[in-house]
Amino acid sequence: MSKGDIETYHEDGQWKNRPEGNQRASSTHGTKAEAEAAGRQTAVQRDAEHVIKKQDGTIGEKNTYPRSRDPREIEG
């Protein structure tokens, strides 16, 4: 992840978002869906990548905003 990219992850029974390089979460949420929506909005505002982790900590999904910044040429 590049500095400033947004990570959505599960910790201490809550879903959280934090920018890469920060030690603490910038927001906490009761559900994964709420955390994903907030993380996506932040990533769009920052023109950053949004990394969504599963509850076990593995990467489940990555999205780049804007799409033109994505280094891969495939859809999805």
Z-matrix of the N, CA and C atoms (Angstrom, degrees):
N
C 1 1.452
C 2 1.524 1 109.49
N 3 1.293 2 115.59 1 143.01
C 4 1.456 3 121.10 2 175.85
C 5 1.518 4 109.43 3 -84.33
N 6 1.305 5 115.96 4 157.00
C 7 1.458 6 120.05 5 178.66
C 8 1.522 7 109.10 6 -60.59
N 9 1.306 8 116.56 7 129.68
C 10 1.457 9 121.57 8 -178.57
C 11 1.509 10 114.07 9 98.93
N 12 1.353 11 118.42 10 -15.80
C 13 1.461 12 120.21 11 176.01
C 14 1.521 13 109.12 12 -64.56
N 15 1.321 14 116.98 13 153.54
C 16 1.464 15 122.35 14 -174.28
C 17 1.523 16 110.21 15 -102.21
N 18 1.318 17 115.81 16 133.80
C 19 1.458 18 122.75 17 178.79
C 20 1.529 19 108.97 18 -115.99
N 21 1.335 20 116.53 19 128.32
C 22 1.464 21 122.73 20 173.20
C 23 1.520 22 106.58 21 -106.40
N 24 1.334 23 117.19 22 125.68
C 25 1.461 24 121.40 23 -174.14
C 26 1.529 25 111.16 24 -149.17
N 27 1.335 26 116.15 25 165.49
C 28 1.466 27 122.99 26 179.93
C 29 1.520 28 109.32 27 -105.88
N 30 1.340 29 116.09 28 131.63
C 31 1.458 30 120.64 29 179.28
C 32 1.523 31 109.07 30 -156.52
N 33 1.304 32 116.46 31 135.53
C 34 1.468 33 122.66 32 176.56
C 35 1.529 34 113.16 33 53.23
N 36 1.343 35 116.27 34 38.93
C 37 1.456 36 120.73 35 176.33
C 38 1.520 37 114.92 36 77.89
N 39 1.326 38 117.60 37 7.97
C 40 1.458 39 121.56 38 179.19
C 41 1.522 40 110.25 39 -130.96
N 42 1.325 41 115.23 40 155.14
C 43 1.467 42 121.59 41 173.61
C 44 1.514 43 107.33 42 -94.77
N 45 1.331 44 115.82 43 134.85
C 46 1.459 45 120.59 44 -173.49
C 47 1.522 46 111.22 45 -133.74
N 48 1.328 47 114.63 46 159.81
C 49 1.460 48 122.69 47 174.05
C 50 1.515 49 108.15 48 -124.54
N 51 1.338 50 115.50 49 142.34
C 52 1.455 51 119.39 50 173.47
C 53 1.523 52 109.31 51 -152.01
N 54 1.328 53 115.65 52 142.74
C 55 1.462 54 119.32 53 173.55
C 56 1.523 55 109.82 54 -72.33
N 57 1.322 56 116.81 55 145.19
C 58 1.462 57 122.08 56 177.29
C 59 1.524 58 108.94 57 -54.87
N 60 1.313 59 116.00 58 135.21
C 61 1.457 60 121.86 59 179.48
C 62 1.516 61 113.11 60 97.42
N 63 1.335 62 118.15 61 -18.65
C 64 1.462 63 121.10 62 177.66
C 65 1.518 64 110.26 63 -85.54
N 66 1.312 65 116.74 64 144.90
C 67 1.452 66 121.60 65 177.39
C 68 1.534 67 112.09 66 -83.03
N 69 1.334 68 115.63 67 -33.71
C 70 1.460 69 120.17 68 -176.11
C 71 1.521 70 111.34 69 -109.85
N 72 1.318 71 114.42 70 156.99
C 73 1.458 72 120.76 71 179.25
C 74 1.525 73 110.76 72 -69.75
N 75 1.315 74 116.05 73 145.91
C 76 1.461 75 120.71 74 176.68
C 77 1.528 76 110.92 75 -89.96
N 78 1.352 77 116.81 76 -19.88
C 79 1.464 78 120.88 77 176.45
C 80 1.524 79 109.74 78 -155.54
N 81 1.338 80 116.27 79 151.98
C 82 1.464 81 121.87 80 177.11
C 83 1.524 82 108.40 81 -127.45
N 84 1.350 83 115.06 82 149.88
C 85 1.459 84 120.72 83 -174.55
C 86 1.517 85 110.14 84 -145.13
N 87 1.320 86 115.99 85 154.28
C 88 1.452 87 121.50 86 -179.34
C 89 1.520 88 113.87 87 -78.35
N 90 1.337 89 116.84 88 -26.55
C 91 1.462 90 120.25 89 -179.10
C 92 1.526 91 110.49 90 -128.08
N 93 1.324 92 114.71 91 158.23
C 94 1.461 93 120.32 92 178.05
C 95 1.527 94 110.59 93 -64.44
N 96 1.326 95 117.14 94 -39.50
C 97 1.467 96 121.21 95 -178.90
C 98 1.530 97 111.19 96 -60.72
N 99 1.327 98 117.35 97 -42.21
C 100 1.462 99 121.04 98 178.22
C 101 1.522 100 110.84 99 -63.98
N 102 1.336 101 116.44 100 -43.21
C 103 1.462 102 121.08 101 -179.76
C 104 1.523 103 110.73 102 -66.03
N 105 1.323 104 117.96 103 -40.98
C 106 1.466 105 121.75 104 178.56
C 107 1.526 106 110.60 105 -61.32
N 108 1.327 107 116.92 106 -44.98
C 109 1.467 108 120.81 107 -178.98
C 110 1.527 109 110.72 108 -62.49
N 111 1.316 110 116.82 109 -44.52
C 112 1.469 111 120.65 110 179.61
C 113 1.523 112 110.75 111 -67.24
N 114 1.320 113 117.59 112 -41.28
C 115 1.453 114 121.69 113 178.49
C 116 1.515 115 111.99 114 -64.65
N 117 1.329 116 116.71 115 -40.39
C 118 1.464 117 121.81 116 178.18
C 119 1.524 118 110.03 117 -62.02
N 120 1.327 119 116.21 118 -45.48
C 121 1.463 120 120.68 119 -179.40
C 122 1.538 121 110.67 120 -61.09
N 123 1.319 122 116.90 121 -42.54
C 124 1.460 123 120.79 122 178.46
C 125 1.522 124 111.02 123 -65.05
N 126 1.334 125 117.21 124 -43.02
C 127 1.461 126 121.34 125 179.87
C 128 1.530 127 111.10 126 -63.19
N 129 1.323 128 117.34 127 -39.66
C 130 1.463 129 121.39 128 178.27
C 131 1.533 130 109.62 129 -63.97
N 132 1.315 131 116.89 130 -43.91
C 133 1.464 132 121.20 131 179.99
C 134 1.527 133 111.78 132 -63.46
N 135 1.321 134 117.08 133 -34.29
C 136 1.465 135 121.60 134 -176.70
C 137 1.526 136 113.65 135 -94.88
N 138 1.334 137 117.59 136 -1.15
C 139 1.468 138 121.12 137 -173.08
C 140 1.520 139 109.68 138 52.08
N 141 1.314 140 116.08 139 57.15
C 142 1.462 141 122.51 140 -172.79
C 143 1.526 142 110.70 141 -127.46
N 144 1.325 143 115.41 142 175.19
C 145 1.459 144 121.42 143 174.58
C 146 1.527 145 108.32 144 -90.74
N 147 1.331 146 115.84 145 142.81
C 148 1.463 147 121.64 146 177.96
C 149 1.523 148 107.72 147 -112.94
N 150 1.332 149 116.62 148 114.31
C 151 1.458 150 122.55 149 179.87
C 152 1.521 151 107.76 150 -103.35
N 153 1.327 152 116.34 151 119.84
C 154 1.463 153 122.21 152 -178.47
C 155 1.520 154 107.67 153 -108.23
N 156 1.322 155 116.06 154 118.67
C 157 1.457 156 120.71 155 -178.72
C 158 1.526 157 110.47 156 -98.28
N 159 1.325 158 115.18 157 152.56
C 160 1.460 159 121.59 158 174.78
C 161 1.526 160 108.31 159 -77.65
N 162 1.312 161 115.99 160 171.68
C 163 1.455 162 120.21 161 -178.81
C 164 1.524 163 111.44 162 -61.40
N 165 1.343 164 118.08 163 -29.15
C 166 1.461 165 120.92 164 -179.98
C 167 1.535 166 113.04 165 -82.36
N 168 1.354 167 117.19 166 -0.31
C 169 1.453 168 121.26 167 176.14
C 170 1.509 169 115.48 168 95.40
N 171 1.334 170 117.47 169 -7.07
C 172 1.462 171 119.51 170 177.62
C 173 1.528 172 109.70 171 -80.63
N 174 1.324 173 116.23 172 154.32
C 175 1.462 174 120.66 173 -179.21
C 176 1.521 175 109.40 174 -72.92
N 177 1.318 176 115.82 175 125.72
C 178 1.454 177 121.22 176 179.23
C 179 1.512 178 112.76 177 -100.82
N 180 1.338 179 116.12 178 -30.26
C 181 1.459 180 119.97 179 -174.86
C 182 1.523 181 109.23 180 -161.61
N 183 1.337 182 115.51 181 148.13
C 184 1.461 183 122.07 182 173.94
C 185 1.521 184 108.19 183 -134.67
N 186 1.314 185 115.87 184 134.62
C 187 1.458 186 121.21 185 177.70
C 188 1.519 187 108.53 186 -133.06
N 189 1.334 188 116.18 187 136.23
C 190 1.452 189 121.71 188 -179.73
C 191 1.521 190 109.50 189 -108.69
N 192 1.315 191 116.71 190 134.19
C 193 1.474 192 122.72 191 178.94
C 194 1.518 193 109.02 192 -125.05
N 195 1.320 194 119.37 193 132.41
C 196 1.459 195 126.52 194 -12.02
C 197 1.523 196 110.77 195 -70.52
N 198 1.323 197 117.10 196 162.79
C 199 1.464 198 122.04 197 -176.17
C 200 1.534 199 111.53 198 -57.58
N 201 1.310 200 117.89 199 -30.43
C 202 1.466 201 120.87 200 -178.36
C 203 1.531 202 111.72 201 -65.05
N 204 1.322 203 117.81 202 -16.65
C 205 1.460 204 122.57 203 178.94
C 206 1.528 205 112.07 204 -83.58
N 207 1.334 206 116.90 205 -14.38
C 208 1.460 207 122.19 206 -178.50
C 209 1.525 208 109.76 207 -66.67
N 210 1.333 209 117.90 208 124.75
C 211 1.465 210 119.70 209 -178.41
C 212 1.529 211 114.08 210 -72.41
N 213 1.326 212 117.66 211 -17.93
C 214 1.462 213 120.98 212 179.63
C 215 1.520 214 109.68 213 -85.34
N 216 1.321 215 116.44 214 146.14
C 217 1.456 216 120.69 215 -178.54
C 218 1.525 217 113.10 216 -97.68
N 219 1.327 218 118.33 217 4.73
C 220 1.455 219 120.74 218 -179.42
C 221 1.523 220 110.44 219 -94.39
N 222 1.300 221 115.92 220 153.77
C 223 1.459 222 121.29 221 176.69
C 224 1.525 223 109.36 222 -74.26
N 225 1.351 224 116.18 223 151.63
C 226 1.452 225 119.44 224 172.78
C 227 1.452 226 116.69 225 110.29
